[in-house]
């Protein structure tokens, strides 16, 4: 670094930071791309080195020239030529470009891609942010973090790379792809330059997948015929029909101005038509990949959605790591006055959970009108977008609460003391319980991005649209942050509330609810919620091997709110289906959550709903799966003073807690008799007798049953 004098910070992104600097000897202005190694896997570091190696070998006027690269103990530094502006910033400022303005940039990009593809290099992340412009307005491609150099024998690739809004349909479908995927992305950039938005625009990745798969592109009527023909050629969803080499740079729209280096002598350039033998080899590779996918029972759409979401999470996590906001919707697009809207903050209430929503913009394109997306936004206030709030004191799911669903003594035909013949709790493996392997290294997520996405998903459910919530890939994507130590408490809270909504919305039919429950069961939603509970109660130095957790009295409001949401969702699920209850018992045992739950049911003063929800779950375990009574014992009876804790629960001012505590004691007297007898005392007996005259009729009814036992 001694060779360079840093002038100032230019920007931050998924890669790290970019600084403007001077070479001390020559005073030449350069860009220093500084990438921190900390928090990256060895595979990621190797990928960064590969990026440097690819870029080092490139030499073209429309590709950012790499001057040098070196490493320190903690960083990788890449030195390139300096460009002040990027296309993304220009479009944010201008909204769109006139056709003659855009043409020069298009010609430069086509020239750069011809050079890359001639050298069998795929960029795989073409987007406006990766198009820089120098002081003369010459466009240059940058950021080769996802670039791949294809060997001579490789004709197609399969790994999903790139930014979703600019991703080709074949990548979305997880089909084998080639250099034509770059040409689709080029088409998206050109479309955005001329229209103001990409061909498909949404905040939802799942919705984006559906749009790319099923929706036709809207073509404006204000473009020249040659320009529109050029765009239609690039944006063919079938890559076999897409405008490609060697015809692309000869298209009339480009007016024969594309610079093509005739001195390139690569053995098998991607810019030449394939010979018959090469075409056959390419088709064979495709078929082999498809056969392997079929043999493994790979479902393309769910897999691709998950892979895209994983890619997007990695990008926003890295941007978060570097202190920068990230968004699936990569530009703050200027919107048409009839299409865009802004939502002002307002509150949802799910059970006793309060969610404060965040402002966001959703842009729509309607290019058929011939009007570019340029103008004022329309702002709706909270009243115009009002959503009915739920004000539930107790879980209002479509299963009978345990107070009114308790089995009679005659119906309970279980052993008086399960401890005499205990059964194993953890029958499932961690791999089975967590189909999406938990992220055991802290990977921060972009909180606002996720909150906006989850809020929109909740609005869909409120409005009766259950398509997403019934989709397995959607649930897999939504629950992924629950197992990520980098997820914020608010994100966990919103996810739990979204998952709970079908249980409290009257418009959800029993058949629809059963379908949703099946998706939740297959997605191991309970396991993910319990993993989130572990993360919320873990020390900051959480690791997979450690089990250190915080003093619950020190938990912040956001953490407690998230835990309340998790506890409410858990109570809904376990009362709805015994399979959820079984999963709960398994995962609590596997993740060693007994002491954490024990601590949480002491939060009577801070968060009474957390206590009442988990006490309800413990009661349900004893009623329906009494073979797991030892799990309840470990949670309730292994604290320093279990008798005192039970006393506080029975005498609490909250009638729901008093009622459920009575029921818990009644069931423990049946199935945990020996262990409970150790801690039974006169104070507990007096508490039960007092509750027989409680002001709440429900408490009195349950207490009478408990005293009879």
C-alpha positions as CSV (number, residue, x, y, z in Angstrom):
1,X,0.0,0.0,0.0
2,X,3.0,2.3,0.3
3,X,2.9,2.9,-3.5
4,X,-0.5,4.5,-3.2
5,X,-1.9,7.5,-1.6
6,X,-5.6,7.2,-0.7
7,X,-7.7,10.3,-1.7
8,X,-11.1,9.2,-0.4
9,X,-13.9,6.6,-0.3
10,X,-15.8,6.1,-3.6
11,X,-18.3,3.5,-2.5
12,X,-19.1,0.2,-0.8
13,X,-20.7,-3.0,-2.1
14,X,-20.9,-6.7,-1.8
15,X,-17.2,-6.9,-2.6
16,X,-15.9,-4.5,0.0
17,X,-14.8,-0.9,-0.4
18,X,-13.5,1.1,-3.3
19,X,-11.1,4.1,-2.7
20,X,-9.9,6.7,-5.0
21,X,-6.1,6.9,-4.8
22,X,-2.9,8.2,-6.5
23,X,0.1,6.3,-7.5
24,X,2.8,8.2,-5.6
25,X,5.4,8.1,-8.3
26,X,3.3,8.9,-11.4
27,X,0.4,10.7,-9.7
28,X,-1.9,8.6,-11.8
29,X,-5.4,8.3,-10.4
30,X,-6.5,4.7,-9.7
31,X,-9.2,2.8,-7.9
32,X,-8.3,0.6,-4.9
33,X,-10.7,-2.3,-4.4
34,X,-10.2,-3.4,-0.8
35,X,-11.8,-6.8,0.1
36,X,-11.6,-8.0,3.7
37,X,-10.8,-11.6,4.3
38,X,-12.4,-11.6,7.7
39,X,-15.8,-13.5,7.7
40,X,-15.1,-15.2,4.4
41,X,-14.6,-18.9,3.8
42,X,-11.6,-20.3,2.2
43,X,-13.7,-21.1,-0.9
44,X,-14.7,-17.4,-1.1
45,X,-11.1,-16.3,-0.8
46,X,-10.1,-18.7,-3.6
47,X,-12.9,-17.3,-5.7
48,X,-11.6,-13.8,-5.2
49,X,-8.2,-14.8,-6.3
50,X,-9.7,-16.5,-9.3
51,X,-11.5,-13.2,-10.1
52,X,-8.1,-11.4,-10.0
53,X,-6.5,-14.0,-12.2
54,X,-9.3,-13.7,-14.8
55,X,-9.3,-9.9,-14.8
56,X,-5.5,-9.8,-15.0
57,X,-5.6,-11.5,-18.4
58,X,-8.1,-9.1,-19.9
59,X,-7.1,-6.2,-22.1
60,X,-9.9,-4.3,-23.8
61,X,-10.9,-0.6,-23.9
62,X,-14.4,-1.4,-22.7
63,X,-13.2,-3.6,-19.7
64,X,-11.8,-2.0,-16.6
65,X,-8.0,-2.5,-16.7
66,X,-6.5,-4.1,-13.7
67,X,-3.1,-2.5,-12.9
68,X,-2.1,-4.6,-9.9
69,X,-3.3,-6.9,-7.1
70,X,-1.8,-8.0,-3.8
71,X,-2.7,-9.4,-0.4
72,X,-2.1,-8.5,3.2
73,X,-2.8,-10.7,6.2
74,X,-6.4,-9.4,6.4
75,X,-7.2,-8.0,2.9
76,X,-7.1,-8.5,-0.8
77,X,-6.4,-5.3,-2.8
78,X,-7.1,-4.9,-6.5
79,X,-5.8,-1.8,-8.3
80,X,-7.7,-0.8,-11.4
81,X,-8.1,2.3,-13.6
82,X,-10.5,4.9,-12.1
83,X,-13.9,5.8,-13.4
84,X,-16.0,8.3,-11.4
85,X,-19.5,7.4,-12.7
86,X,-21.5,4.2,-13.1
87,X,-24.7,3.5,-15.1
88,X,-26.7,2.8,-12.0
89,X,-26.1,6.3,-10.7
90,X,-26.8,7.9,-14.0
91,X,-30.2,6.1,-14.3
92,X,-31.1,7.0,-10.7
93,X,-30.5,10.7,-11.6
94,X,-31.9,10.8,-15.2
95,X,-34.6,8.0,-15.0
96,X,-33.8,6.9,-18.5
97,X,-31.7,7.7,-21.5
98,X,-32.7,8.8,-25.0
99,X,-32.1,6.2,-27.7
100,X,-29.1,8.0,-29.2
101,X,-27.5,8.5,-25.7
102,X,-28.0,4.8,-24.9
103,X,-26.6,3.6,-28.2
104,X,-23.0,4.5,-27.4
105,X,-23.1,2.6,-24.2
106,X,-24.7,-0.4,-25.9
107,X,-22.0,-0.5,-28.6
108,X,-19.3,-0.4,-25.8
109,X,-21.0,-3.2,-23.9
110,X,-21.4,-5.4,-27.0
111,X,-17.8,-4.9,-27.8
112,X,-16.7,-5.9,-24.3
113,X,-18.9,-9.0,-24.3
114,X,-17.6,-10.0,-27.7
115,X,-14.1,-9.8,-26.3
116,X,-15.0,-11.8,-23.2
117,X,-16.9,-14.5,-25.1
118,X,-14.1,-14.7,-27.7
119,X,-11.9,-15.6,-24.7
120,X,-14.5,-18.1,-23.4
121,X,-15.2,-15.9,-20.3
122,X,-18.7,-15.5,-19.0
123,X,-19.3,-12.4,-16.8
124,X,-22.5,-13.8,-15.2
125,X,-23.4,-10.6,-13.2
126,X,-24.1,-7.9,-15.8
127,X,-26.1,-5.0,-14.3
128,X,-26.0,-1.2,-14.3
129,X,-23.8,-1.1,-11.2
130,X,-21.1,-3.0,-13.1
131,X,-21.0,-0.6,-16.0
132,X,-18.6,2.3,-15.4
133,X,-18.2,5.4,-17.5
134,X,-14.9,7.3,-17.8
135,X,-14.6,11.0,-18.3
136,X,-15.1,10.7,-22.1
137,X,-18.4,8.7,-21.6
138,X,-16.8,5.4,-22.6
139,X,-18.5,2.4,-20.9
140,X,-16.4,-0.2,-19.2
141,X,-17.4,-3.5,-17.6
142,X,-16.2,-4.2,-14.1
143,X,-16.6,-6.6,-11.2
144,X,-15.7,-10.1,-12.4
145,X,-16.5,-11.7,-9.0
146,X,-18.8,-14.2,-10.7
147,X,-16.9,-14.5,-14.0
148,X,-16.1,-18.0,-15.2
149,X,-13.6,-19.1,-17.8
150,X,-14.9,-22.1,-19.7
151,X,-12.5,-24.8,-20.8
152,X,-12.5,-25.9,-24.4
153,X,-14.5,-29.0,-23.6
154,X,-17.1,-27.2,-21.5
155,X,-20.1,-26.0,-23.4
156,X,-22.7,-25.4,-20.6
157,X,-22.7,-24.4,-16.9
158,X,-25.2,-25.0,-14.1
159,X,-24.3,-23.0,-11.0
160,X,-26.6,-20.0,-10.3
161,X,-24.8,-16.7,-10.3
162,X,-25.9,-13.1,-10.8
163,X,-28.4,-10.6,-9.7
164,X,-32.1,-11.8,-9.9
165,X,-33.5,-8.8,-11.8
166,X,-31.0,-9.4,-14.6
167,X,-30.9,-13.2,-14.5
168,X,-31.7,-15.2,-17.6
169,X,-34.7,-17.6,-17.7
170,X,-32.5,-20.6,-18.1
171,X,-30.7,-19.7,-14.8
172,X,-34.1,-19.1,-13.1
173,X,-35.2,-22.6,-14.3
174,X,-31.8,-24.0,-13.2
175,X,-31.2,-25.3,-16.7
176,X,-27.8,-25.7,-18.2
177,X,-26.7,-22.3,-19.7
178,X,-23.9,-20.8,-21.7
179,X,-22.7,-17.3,-22.8
180,X,-26.3,-16.5,-24.0
181,X,-27.2,-15.8,-20.4
182,X,-24.9,-12.8,-20.5
183,X,-26.8,-11.6,-23.6
184,X,-30.1,-11.7,-21.8
185,X,-28.6,-9.6,-19.0
186,X,-27.3,-7.2,-21.7
187,X,-30.9,-6.9,-23.0
188,X,-32.2,-6.1,-19.5
189,X,-29.6,-3.3,-19.1
190,X,-30.5,-1.9,-22.5
191,X,-34.2,-2.1,-21.7
192,X,-33.7,-0.3,-18.4
193,X,-31.6,2.4,-20.0
194,X,-34.4,3.2,-22.5
195,X,-37.5,2.5,-20.3
196,X,-36.4,3.3,-16.8
197,X,-37.0,-0.1,-15.3
198,X,-35.9,-3.7,-16.0
199,X,-38.2,-5.9,-18.0
200,X,-39.6,-7.5,-14.8
201,X,-39.7,-5.6,-11.6
202,X,-40.8,-6.8,-8.1
203,X,-39.6,-7.0,-4.6
204,X,-40.5,-10.7,-4.3
205,X,-38.0,-13.2,-5.6
206,X,-40.7,-15.9,-6.0
207,X,-42.9,-13.4,-7.8
208,X,-39.9,-12.5,-10.0
209,X,-39.5,-16.1,-10.9
210,X,-43.1,-16.4,-11.9
211,X,-42.9,-13.2,-14.0
212,X,-39.8,-14.3,-15.9
213,X,-41.4,-17.7,-16.5
214,X,-44.9,-16.7,-17.5
215,X,-45.3,-13.1,-18.3
216,X,-44.6,-11.5,-21.7
217,X,-42.3,-8.5,-21.8
218,X,-44.1,-5.2,-22.4
219,X,-42.7,-3.4,-25.5
220,X,-43.0,0.4,-25.7
221,X,-44.1,2.2,-28.8
222,X,-41.6,5.1,-28.6
223,X,-38.5,3.1,-29.7
224,X,-37.3,2.9,-33.3
225,X,-38.1,-0.4,-35.1
226,X,-34.4,-1.4,-35.2
227,X,-34.0,-0.8,-31.5
228,X,-37.1,-2.7,-30.6
229,X,-36.0,-5.6,-32.9
230,X,-32.6,-5.6,-31.2
231,X,-34.1,-5.8,-27.7
232,X,-36.6,-8.5,-28.7
233,X,-33.7,-10.5,-30.0
234,X,-31.8,-10.3,-26.8
235,X,-34.8,-10.8,-24.6
236,X,-35.9,-14.1,-26.1
237,X,-36.8,-16.4,-23.2
238,X,-35.7,-19.4,-25.2
239,X,-31.9,-19.1,-25.4
240,X,-31.9,-21.0,-28.6
241,X,-33.9,-18.2,-30.2
242,X,-31.9,-15.4,-28.6
243,X,-29.9,-13.0,-30.8
244,X,-26.3,-14.1,-30.4
245,X,-22.9,-14.2,-32.1
246,X,-21.8,-13.8,-34.8
247,X,-25.0,-11.9,-35.8
248,X,-25.3,-9.7,-32.7
249,X,-22.7,-7.1,-33.4
250,X,-23.9,-7.0,-37.1
251,X,-27.4,-6.0,-36.1
252,X,-28.6,-2.8,-37.9
253,X,-29.3,-1.0,-34.5
254,X,-25.6,-1.0,-33.8
255,X,-24.9,0.6,-37.2
256,X,-21.7,-1.4,-37.7
257,X,-19.9,0.6,-35.0
258,X,-19.0,-2.3,-32.6
259,X,-15.2,-2.6,-32.2
260,X,-14.2,-6.2,-32.8
261,X,-10.5,-7.2,-32.3
262,X,-9.7,-9.2,-35.4
263,X,-6.4,-10.3,-33.9
264,X,-8.0,-12.6,-31.4
265,X,-6.9,-16.1,-32.2
266,X,-8.6,-18.3,-29.6
267,X,-9.0,-22.0,-30.6
268,X,-12.8,-22.2,-29.8
269,X,-14.3,-18.8,-29.3
270,X,-17.9,-18.6,-28.0
271,X,-18.5,-15.9,-30.7
272,X,-18.2,-18.4,-33.5
273,X,-21.0,-20.7,-34.7
274,X,-20.5,-24.3,-33.3
275,X,-19.4,-27.0,-35.7
276,X,-21.7,-30.1,-35.9
277,X,-19.4,-32.0,-33.5
278,X,-19.4,-29.1,-31.0
279,X,-23.1,-28.7,-31.2
280,X,-23.5,-32.5,-30.6
281,X,-21.1,-32.3,-27.6
282,X,-23.0,-29.4,-26.1
283,X,-26.4,-31.1,-26.5
284,X,-24.9,-34.3,-24.9
285,X,-23.7,-32.2,-21.9
286,X,-27.1,-30.7,-21.5
287,X,-28.9,-34.1,-21.6
288,X,-26.4,-35.6,-19.1
289,X,-27.1,-32.7,-16.6
290,X,-30.9,-33.1,-17.1
291,X,-30.7,-36.8,-16.6
292,X,-28.7,-36.4,-13.4
293,X,-31.2,-33.8,-12.1
294,X,-34.1,-36.2,-12.9
295,X,-32.4,-39.1,-11.2
296,X,-31.9,-37.0,-8.1
297,X,-35.6,-35.9,-8.3
298,X,-34.6,-32.3,-8.6
299,X,-37.5,-29.9,-8.9
300,X,-36.2,-27.0,-10.9
301,X,-38.3,-24.1,-9.7
302,X,-38.0,-24.8,-5.9
303,X,-34.3,-25.4,-6.3
304,X,-33.7,-22.4,-8.3
305,X,-35.7,-20.1,-6.1
306,X,-33.7,-21.4,-3.1
307,X,-30.4,-21.0,-4.9
308,X,-31.3,-17.5,-6.0
309,X,-32.3,-16.6,-2.5
310,X,-29.1,-18.0,-1.1
311,X,-27.2,-16.0,-3.7
312,X,-29.1,-12.8,-2.8
313,X,-28.7,-13.4,0.9
314,X,-25.0,-13.8,0.4
315,X,-24.8,-10.5,-1.5
316,X,-26.9,-8.5,1.0
317,X,-25.0,-10.1,3.9
318,X,-21.7,-9.0,2.4
319,X,-23.1,-5.5,1.8
320,X,-24.3,-5.4,5.4
321,X,-20.9,-6.5,6.5
322,X,-19.5,-3.5,4.8
323,X,-22.1,-1.1,6.2
324,X,-24.1,-0.7,3.1
325,X,-27.8,-1.2,2.5
326,X,-28.7,-3.7,-0.2
327,X,-31.9,-4.4,-2.1
328,X,-33.3,-7.0,-4.5
329,X,-34.7,-4.1,-6.3
330,X,-31.3,-2.7,-7.2
331,X,-32.3,0.8,-8.2
332,X,-34.6,3.3,-6.6
333,X,-36.6,3.6,-9.8
334,X,-38.5,6.7,-10.7
335,X,-42.1,5.6,-11.0
336,X,-45.2,6.5,-13.0
337,X,-47.7,8.5,-11.0
338,X,-50.4,5.9,-11.5
339,X,-48.1,2.9,-10.7
340,X,-45.8,3.6,-7.8
341,X,-46.9,3.8,-4.2
342,X,-45.4,4.4,-0.8
343,X,-46.6,2.8,2.4
344,X,-46.4,4.9,5.5
345,X,-45.5,3.2,8.8
346,X,-48.4,1.5,10.5
347,X,-48.9,-1.4,12.9
348,X,-50.0,-5.0,12.5
349,X,-51.1,-6.9,15.5
350,X,-50.9,-10.7,15.4
351,X,-52.1,-12.0,18.7
352,X,-50.5,-9.7,21.1
353,X,-47.6,-9.0,18.7
354,X,-47.2,-5.5,17.3
355,X,-45.3,-5.0,14.1
356,X,-44.2,-1.5,12.9
357,X,-44.0,-1.7,9.2
358,X,-41.3,0.2,7.2
359,X,-41.7,2.7,4.4
360,X,-41.1,1.2,1.0
361,X,-41.8,1.8,-2.7
362,X,-43.0,-0.7,-5.2
363,X,-42.7,0.3,-8.9
364,X,-44.6,-1.1,-11.8
365,X,-44.0,-0.7,-15.5
366,X,-46.7,-0.3,-18.1
367,X,-44.6,0.5,-21.2
368,X,-47.5,-0.1,-23.6
369,X,-48.7,3.4,-22.9
370,X,-45.6,4.8,-24.4
371,X,-44.9,6.8,-21.2
372,X,-41.6,6.3,-19.6
373,X,-41.5,5.9,-15.9
374,X,-40.7,9.4,-15.0
375,X,-42.7,11.6,-12.7
376,X,-44.1,12.0,-9.3
377,X,-44.9,9.2,-6.9
378,X,-48.3,8.8,-5.5
379,X,-48.3,8.4,-1.7
380,X,-51.1,6.5,0.0
381,X,-51.6,7.1,3.7
382,X,-52.3,4.5,6.2
383,X,-56.1,4.9,6.0
384,X,-56.1,4.1,2.3
385,X,-54.1,0.9,2.9
386,X,-55.7,0.0,6.1
387,X,-55.5,-3.7,7.1
388,X,-57.7,-5.1,9.8
389,X,-55.8,-5.6,13.0
390,X,-56.0,-8.7,15.1
391,X,-56.5,-8.1,18.8
392,X,-56.2,-11.6,20.4
393,X,-55.6,-12.1,24.0
394,X,-55.2,-15.9,23.5
395,X,-54.2,-17.9,20.5
396,X,-57.2,-17.8,18.1
397,X,-56.2,-20.7,15.9
398,X,-58.7,-23.2,14.6
399,X,-57.9,-25.8,17.2
400,X,-59.6,-26.0,20.6
401,X,-57.5,-24.4,23.4
402,X,-56.3,-26.9,25.9
403,X,-58.5,-25.5,28.7
404,X,-61.6,-26.7,26.8
405,X,-59.9,-29.6,25.0
406,X,-58.6,-31.5,28.1
407,X,-59.2,-35.2,28.1
408,X,-61.2,-36.6,30.9
409,X,-59.6,-38.8,33.5
410,X,-61.2,-41.9,31.9
411,X,-59.7,-41.0,28.5
412,X,-56.2,-40.7,29.9
413,X,-54.9,-44.3,29.9
414,X,-51.2,-43.6,30.4
415,X,-48.7,-44.7,32.9
416,X,-48.8,-43.0,36.2
417,X,-45.1,-42.4,36.1
418,X,-43.5,-42.2,32.7
419,X,-40.0,-41.9,34.3
420,X,-40.1,-45.6,35.2
421,X,-39.9,-46.5,31.5
422,X,-38.5,-43.4,29.6
423,X,-38.5,-43.2,25.8
424,X,-36.0,-41.6,23.6
425,X,-37.0,-38.1,22.5
426,X,-34.6,-37.2,19.7
427,X,-35.6,-39.7,17.1
428,X,-34.8,-37.5,14.1
429,X,-31.4,-36.4,13.1
430,X,-30.3,-32.8,12.8
431,X,-29.9,-33.3,9.1
432,X,-33.5,-34.4,8.8
433,X,-34.8,-31.7,11.1
434,X,-32.9,-28.9,9.3
435,X,-33.2,-29.5,5.5
436,X,-31.6,-26.1,5.0
437,X,-28.3,-26.5,6.9
438,X,-28.1,-23.8,9.6
439,X,-25.6,-21.1,9.0
440,X,-23.1,-21.5,11.8
441,X,-21.1,-18.4,11.0
442,X,-22.5,-15.0,11.5
443,X,-23.8,-13.7,8.2
444,X,-25.7,-10.4,8.7
445,X,-28.8,-10.0,6.6
446,X,-30.1,-6.7,5.3
447,X,-32.9,-6.1,7.8
448,X,-34.9,-3.5,5.9
449,X,-34.9,-5.5,2.7
450,X,-36.3,-8.6,4.6
451,X,-38.8,-6.5,6.6
452,X,-40.2,-5.0,3.4
453,X,-40.4,-8.5,1.7
454,X,-42.1,-10.1,4.8
455,X,-44.5,-7.2,5.2
456,X,-45.6,-7.5,1.6
457,X,-46.1,-11.3,2.1
458,X,-48.3,-10.6,5.1
459,X,-50.4,-8.2,3.1
460,X,-50.9,-10.9,0.5
461,X,-52.2,-13.2,3.2
462,X,-54.4,-10.5,4.7
463,X,-55.9,-9.9,1.3
464,X,-56.7,-13.6,0.8
465,X,-53.7,-14.5,-1.5
466,X,-52.4,-17.8,-0.1
467,X,-50.4,-18.8,-3.2
468,X,-47.0,-18.0,-1.7
469,X,-47.7,-19.3,1.8
470,X,-48.7,-22.7,0.3
471,X,-45.5,-22.9,-1.8
472,X,-42.8,-25.2,-0.4
473,X,-39.9,-23.2,-2.0
474,X,-41.4,-20.0,-0.6
475,X,-41.5,-21.4,2.9
476,X,-38.0,-22.7,2.6
477,X,-36.8,-19.3,1.5
478,X,-38.7,-17.4,4.2
479,X,-37.6,-19.6,7.1
480,X,-33.9,-19.6,6.1
481,X,-33.0,-16.5,8.2
482,X,-34.4,-18.4,11.3
483,X,-31.2,-20.5,11.2
484,X,-28.8,-17.6,10.4
485,X,-27.0,-16.0,13.4
486,X,-26.8,-12.8,11.3
487,X,-30.6,-12.3,11.2
488,X,-32.0,-9.5,13.2
489,X,-34.6,-9.9,15.9
490,X,-37.1,-8.0,13.8
491,X,-36.7,-10.3,10.9
492,X,-37.3,-13.3,13.1
493,X,-40.4,-11.6,14.6
494,X,-41.9,-10.9,11.1
495,X,-41.2,-14.4,9.9
496,X,-43.0,-15.9,12.9
497,X,-45.9,-13.6,12.4
498,X,-46.2,-14.4,8.7
499,X,-46.2,-18.1,9.5
500,X,-49.0,-17.6,12.1
501,X,-51.4,-15.6,9.9
502,X,-53.2,-18.6,8.3
503,X,-54.2,-19.7,11.8
504,X,-56.0,-16.4,12.6
505,X,-57.4,-15.3,9.3
506,X,-61.1,-16.3,8.9
507,X,-61.0,-16.5,5.1
508,X,-58.5,-19.4,5.2
509,X,-60.7,-22.5,4.7
510,X,-60.0,-25.8,6.6
511,X,-58.8,-27.4,3.4
512,X,-56.4,-24.6,2.7
513,X,-55.1,-24.6,6.3
514,X,-54.4,-28.4,6.0
515,X,-52.5,-27.8,2.9
516,X,-50.4,-25.0,4.5
517,X,-49.8,-27.2,7.6
518,X,-48.5,-29.9,5.3
519,X,-46.0,-27.5,3.7
520,X,-45.0,-26.3,7.2
521,X,-44.4,-29.9,8.3
522,X,-42.3,-30.8,5.3
523,X,-40.4,-27.5,5.7
524,X,-39.6,-28.3,9.4
525,X,-40.9,-24.9,10.4
526,X,-41.0,-25.8,14.1
527,X,-37.3,-26.8,13.9
528,X,-36.4,-23.5,12.3
529,X,-38.4,-21.5,14.9
530,X,-36.6,-23.4,17.8
531,X,-33.3,-22.7,16.2
532,X,-34.2,-19.0,16.1
533,X,-35.1,-19.2,19.8
534,X,-31.6,-20.6,20.4
535,X,-30.0,-17.8,18.4
536,X,-32.0,-15.1,20.2
537,X,-31.0,-16.4,23.6
538,X,-27.3,-17.1,22.7
539,X,-24.3,-15.0,23.6
540,X,-22.8,-12.9,20.9
541,X,-20.0,-15.4,20.5
542,X,-22.5,-18.1,19.4
543,X,-20.9,-21.1,17.8
544,X,-22.2,-24.5,16.8
545,X,-20.2,-26.3,19.5
546,X,-21.1,-24.0,22.3
547,X,-24.3,-23.7,24.3
548,X,-23.7,-20.5,26.2
549,X,-26.9,-18.4,26.5
550,X,-27.6,-15.0,28.0
551,X,-29.4,-14.2,31.2
552,X,-33.0,-13.7,29.9
553,X,-33.4,-10.7,32.2
554,X,-30.8,-8.9,30.0
555,X,-32.7,-9.5,26.7
556,X,-33.6,-6.4,24.8
557,X,-37.1,-5.4,23.7
558,X,-36.5,-6.5,20.1
559,X,-35.3,-9.9,21.2
560,X,-38.3,-10.3,23.6
561,X,-40.7,-9.3,20.9
562,X,-39.2,-11.9,18.5
563,X,-39.4,-14.6,21.2
564,X,-43.0,-13.7,21.8
565,X,-43.8,-14.1,18.1
566,X,-41.9,-17.4,18.1
567,X,-43.7,-18.7,21.1
568,X,-47.1,-17.8,19.7
569,X,-46.4,-19.4,16.4
570,X,-45.2,-22.5,18.1
571,X,-48.4,-22.8,20.2
572,X,-50.5,-22.5,17.1
573,X,-48.6,-25.2,15.3
574,X,-48.4,-27.8,18.1
575,X,-52.1,-27.5,18.9
576,X,-53.0,-27.8,15.2
577,X,-51.2,-31.1,14.5
578,X,-49.5,-33.7,16.7
579,X,-46.7,-34.0,14.0
580,X,-45.7,-30.4,15.0
581,X,-45.7,-31.4,18.6
582,X,-43.5,-34.4,17.9
583,X,-41.1,-32.2,16.0
584,X,-41.0,-29.7,18.8
585,X,-40.0,-32.4,21.3
586,X,-37.3,-33.7,19.0
587,X,-35.7,-30.4,18.2
588,X,-35.8,-29.2,21.9
589,X,-33.9,-32.3,22.8
590,X,-31.4,-32.1,19.9
591,X,-30.7,-28.5,20.4
592,X,-30.6,-28.8,24.2
593,X,-33.1,-26.0,24.7
594,X,-34.5,-27.3,28.0
595,X,-32.7,-24.7,30.1
596,X,-33.5,-21.9,27.8
597,X,-37.2,-22.7,27.9
598,X,-36.9,-23.0,31.7
599,X,-35.5,-19.5,31.8
600,X,-38.1,-18.1,29.4
601,X,-41.0,-19.2,31.6
602,X,-39.7,-17.0,34.3
603,X,-40.3,-13.9,32.3
604,X,-43.6,-13.2,34.0
605,X,-43.1,-9.5,34.6
606,X,-41.4,-8.7,31.3
607,X,-43.3,-10.8,28.7
608,X,-46.2,-12.7,30.2
609,X,-47.3,-14.0,26.7
610,X,-44.0,-15.9,26.3
611,X,-44.7,-17.7,29.5
612,X,-48.4,-18.5,28.8
613,X,-47.6,-19.7,25.3
614,X,-44.9,-22.1,26.3
615,X,-46.8,-23.4,29.4
616,X,-49.6,-24.2,26.9
617,X,-47.1,-26.2,24.8
618,X,-45.9,-28.1,27.9
619,X,-49.4,-29.0,28.8
620,X,-50.1,-30.3,25.3
621,X,-47.0,-32.5,25.5
622,X,-48.3,-34.2,28.6
623,X,-51.8,-34.6,27.2
624,X,-50.9,-35.9,23.8
625,X,-47.3,-37.3,24.0
626,X,-46.9,-38.2,27.7
627,X,-44.0,-40.4,26.7
628,X,-42.0,-37.1,26.6
629,X,-42.9,-36.2,30.2
630,X,-39.2,-36.3,31.1
631,X,-38.7,-33.3,28.8
632,X,-41.4,-31.3,30.7
633,X,-39.8,-32.3,34.0
634,X,-36.4,-31.0,32.8
635,X,-37.9,-27.7,31.9
636,X,-40.2,-27.2,34.9
637,X,-38.5,-29.1,37.8
638,X,-34.8,-28.7,37.4
639,X,-34.5,-25.0,38.3
640,X,-32.9,-23.9,41.6
641,X,-36.3,-23.5,43.2
642,X,-39.0,-25.1,41.1
643,X,-41.6,-24.9,43.9
644,X,-41.1,-21.2,44.2
645,X,-41.5,-20.7,40.5
646,X,-44.7,-22.8,40.4
647,X,-46.0,-20.7,43.3
648,X,-45.4,-17.5,41.3
649,X,-47.1,-18.9,38.3
650,X,-50.2,-20.0,40.3
651,X,-50.5,-16.6,42.0
652,X,-49.8,-14.4,39.0
653,X,-52.2,-11.6,38.3
654,X,-52.7,-12.9,34.7
655,X,-55.7,-15.3,34.7
656,X,-54.5,-17.2,31.6
657,X,-51.2,-18.0,33.3
658,X,-53.0,-19.1,36.5
659,X,-55.3,-21.3,34.5
660,X,-52.6,-22.9,32.5
661,X,-50.4,-23.4,35.5
662,X,-53.2,-25.3,37.2
663,X,-53.6,-27.5,34.2
664,X,-49.8,-28.1,34.0
665,X,-49.8,-29.2,37.7
666,X,-52.7,-31.4,37.1
667,X,-51.0,-33.2,34.2
668,X,-47.7,-33.4,36.0
669,X,-49.4,-35.0,38.9
670,X,-50.6,-37.7,36.5
671,X,-47.4,-38.2,34.4
672,X,-44.6,-36.8,36.5
673,X,-45.9,-37.9,39.9
674,X,-42.6,-39.0,41.5
675,X,-40.6,-36.0,40.4
676,X,-43.4,-33.5,41.4
677,X,-43.7,-35.1,44.8
678,X,-40.1,-34.1,45.6
679,X,-41.0,-30.4,45.3
680,X,-44.6,-30.5,46.5
681,X,-45.2,-28.4,49.6
682,X,-47.9,-26.8,51.6
683,X,-47.6,-23.5,49.8
684,X,-48.5,-25.1,46.5
685,X,-51.4,-26.9,48.0
686,X,-52.7,-23.7,49.5
687,X,-52.3,-21.9,46.2
688,X,-54.5,-24.5,44.5
689,X,-57.1,-24.3,47.2
690,X,-57.2,-20.5,46.9
691,X,-57.7,-20.7,43.2
692,X,-60.8,-22.7,43.7
693,X,-62.4,-19.4,44.6
694,X,-60.6,-17.4,41.9
695,X,-62.5,-14.5,40.2
696,X,-62.0,-16.1,36.8
697,X,-64.5,-18.9,36.1
698,X,-62.0,-20.7,33.8
699,X,-59.4,-20.7,36.5
700,X,-61.9,-22.1,39.0
701,X,-62.9,-24.9,36.7
702,X,-59.4,-26.1,36.0
703,X,-58.4,-25.7,39.6
704,X,-61.2,-27.9,40.8
705,X,-60.0,-30.7,38.4
706,X,-56.4,-30.2,39.7
707,X,-57.4,-30.4,43.3
708,X,-59.4,-33.6,42.6
709,X,-56.3,-35.1,41.3
